[in-house]
Amino acid sequence: MESPPLHAAVRAGDVVQLRELLQEGGAEVETGHLDSGGWAALHAAADGGHHACVVALLDAGADMNQTAALSDATPLMLAAHNGHTECVATIIEAGAYVNKVDAYLSTALMNAVEESHWGCASLLITGGADVNLVDRSGRSALLAAAERGGEQCVDLLLAAGATVNLTRLGTSPLVNTAWHGQSACLRKLLEAGANVNQTDREGDTALVSAVQAGSTECVDILLKVRTAHVVSGVVHIRQQ
């Protein structure tokens, strides 16, 4: 299906054409008009990192908090997910609500750290992002950053007050990080005071998860900070 004129200009990054369309007006070029995918033009501009188009749309009165029809994603979430720092900065400065959640209860900050976009995450935190919100599956921004191996983002979140032992719906930053074999982030969580005895919804500790995942480096790190006892085939952890 052919894109509405406004969306087509934005996706092409053609800010001259975009401004001409905005001046002409009409239903199809209203900034809130959605395409077949449920996106407004500002969604497309933010997703593609077309900063000049973002500025033009905001100048024309585009709603920076408008949600996509299917996912409830905002332009800020899309820009953060793709690492478009200039777009993120501009949308925040325009007054976007940084803690808005999508259909999965994910925030722009979660989207940024999942892709290790430190610059976007930093802007969001400075703009008031809550570092301890969790999504529908119980995952926090810290968990998302650590399990992806985003060391800079982990440092940033911890410095901003992220709770290292935050658990919701049986999730655990330390356990997930061990399962994904992210040894550097595992060290950072432990240094920040992560509880080595914390378990996930399956009842597994970080050590059990590291063993199951075959992450020898994570196993070595965990064994250095605790004594492991194997009882009836189950690994129990006693803090040293």
N, C-alpha and C positions, 0 to 999 in steps of 0.2 A: 504494500500500500504506500502510495506517495505521501511524503511528509508534508505537513502544513508549511506554507512559505516561511514563516518565522523560524521554524525548526530547521528547515533546509539551509537557510542562511547561516544559522548558528553552527550547524554541523560542518559547514564548509569553512567556518571561521571568518566569514565575510561580514565584517562589522559595518562596512559602508552600505551594503545591501540591507543589512539588519536595520540600520538607522532610517533608511528610506522607507522600509516597510512600516516601522513604528510611526513614522510621520504620516503615512497614508491612512493608517487606522483600518478598522473593519474587524468583524468577528474573528476571522481566522488569524489575525495578527495581534489579537489581544494577548498580553503577556501571560495570562492565566489559562489560555487555550491549551488543551491536552492533545497529544498525538495518539496514534493507535496503541502505543505502548503505555499510555497513562502518564507521560512526562510533559511538563511544561517546558517552554523554551529555556528557562533558566536551568532546569535539570540537565538538558543537553549541553549547555554552555559549560556548566561546572564539571560535568563528567568528562568532557573533551579538553578541559583546561584552556578554553578560549577566554582569556581574561578580559580582553577588550569587549567581547560580547556580554560577559557577565556585568561589566560596568554599564554598558548601554542599556541592558534590560533593567538593572536596578534603578538607573536614572529615569527609566520610563515607568517605574512604579511596580515592577515585578515583586511578587511576594517571596521573600527569601526563605520563608518557613513552609511554603507550599509542599504538600506531600504527594508523592506519586500514587496513582490510582491503585496499583497492585501491591506494591511493597511498603508504602508509607515512607519511602526514603525521601529525604530532603536534598536540595542542591548541595548543602554543606556536607552531608554524608558522602555524596558521590565525589565531590572534590577531594575530601579527606582520603577516601578509599584509593583514589588514583594518584595521590601525592602532589596535587596541584596547590602548592603553598600560597601562591599569589592569589588564587581564587578563594582559598580558605580565609586568608587575611581580609580580603575585601568583603566577603559575605558576613564575616564576624563583625567587622566595622560597621556594616549596614544595619546591624541589630539582630542578627539571627539568634535563635534560641539554641545554644550549644548542647543542651542536655535533652533535646527532643529525641524520641525513640521511634524506630520503625516497627513494622509488623512483627519482628522477631525480638523486639525490645533492645535492639542494638543501637548504639549511639555513634556519632561522628568520631569520637575518640576511639572507640573499639574498632571502627573501620580503618582508622589511620594506623593503629599499632599492629593490627593483623597483617598489614603489609609493610611493617617496619618503617613507616613514614614519620621519622622523628620530628622533622620540621613542622609538619601539620599537627602532630600531637602536641608539640610545645605551644603552638599558637592557640590550640583549643584549650589547653590547661590554663594558659594565661588569660584566656577569654572566659574562664569560669567553669570549664568542664568538670563534672564530678568523676573522680577517678575510681570510685567504689561502687558504681552502678553495675548491675549484672543483667545479662540478656535472658531470653526465655529458657535457655538451657542451663542457666546458672553460671555462665562464664563471665568473668570480670575482664577489664582491660589488661590488668596485670597478667592474668592467666593467658589471654590471647597473645600478648607480647612475648611472654616467656616460652610458650610452647612453640612459637615460630622462630625462636632464637634471636629476637630483637634486643640485643644487649643495651643499646642506647635508650630504647624505649622503656626497658625495665628500669634502668637507672633513673630515667625521667619520672616514671610513675612512682617509684619508691620515694624519690625526693619530694614529690608532690603529696605524699601521704597515703599512697595506696596500701591497703591492708594486706599484708603478706599471707595471712592465714584465713582470708575471707573464703567462706564456703557457702554455697547455695546449691540445693538440689543434688548434693553429693559430689560436687566438683572440688578440686583442690589444685591451686597453682603449682605446688611442689610435685604432686603426683603426676599431673599432666605433663609437666616439664621433663620429668624423669622418663615417662613413657615415650616422649618424642626424642629423647636422647640429646637434649640441649644442655650439655654439661656446663658451659659458661654461665648460662642463665640459672642453672641449678645452684651453682656456687653463690651467685648473687642473692638468691632467695634465702639460702641457708645463712649467709652472712647478715641478712636483714632480720633473722630470727624466725624463719619458717619452722613450724613444728614437724619434726621428722616422724612423729607418730600419727600424723593426720592421715586419714583414709578417705578414699573416694566412695562412690555409691556401691561399688562391688566389695568394699571392705579391704581394698589393697592399699598398702603404704607405697611411698615413693620407691623404696628398695625393691619391693615385690614387682612393681611396674617396670623398673629398670631391668630387672632380671628377665621378666617376661618379654620385654622388647629387645633383649640382647644388647643393651647399651652398657658395655663393659666400663666405659669411662665414668658414667653416672653411678654404676655400682661401686666402683672404686672410691669415688668421692663420698658416697653415703656410708660406706663401710669405715671410712676414716673418722667419721664423726659419731659413730655409734657402735655398739656391739650387737651382732646379729645372732639370734638363736633360732634354730629350726626345730619346731615341735610338730610332730605328726604331719610333716610336709608343708606346714604353714610357717612363713617367716614372720617372727615377732621381733619387734625392735625395742631395745632398752637404751635410753639416752645415757651416754657416758658422763 
